[in-house]
Amino acid sequence: MTSFAVAAIMMALGIYNLEASFSAKGFYAMAAIMLVHSAVTLTKTLRDRDEAEKFHNRLEDAKTEKLLMDINKPERV
């Protein structure tokens, strides 16, 4: 978290101190914000996919265990 804050501050200072027109600085700032937003979205998507896959695997394991327990039950006549 700290490294992200330091990087964001350094990028903002770099854009602020850039010897360019105000509109060019604005485009650089928008590109930086879009890049950060895309990285956060990608990270969240990958995390959500991983959590969904873990849940699916747990569900499949539970179904398999239930089937095995049903097969191993002695039949009562």
LINCORDA-V970536 format. One record per residue. PSI is psi in whole degrees, 0 to 359 (* if undefined). Layout:
# LINCORDA-V970536
<<PSI> <PSI>>
This chain:
# LINCORDA-V970536
<<318> <319> <325> <315> <316> <316> <319> <319> <317> <320> <316> <317> <321> <317> <320> <318> <1> <136> <81> <171> <163> <322> <322> <318> <322> <317> <319> <318> <317> <319> <320> <317> <318> <323> <316> <317> <317> <320> <318> <316> <317> <317> <315> <320> <315> <320> <316> <320> <319> <317> <321> <321> <320> <317> <317> <317> <320> <320> <316> <321> <320> <319> <317> <317> <320> <317> <317> <322> <322> <324> <323> <352> <135> <140> <138> <133> <*>>
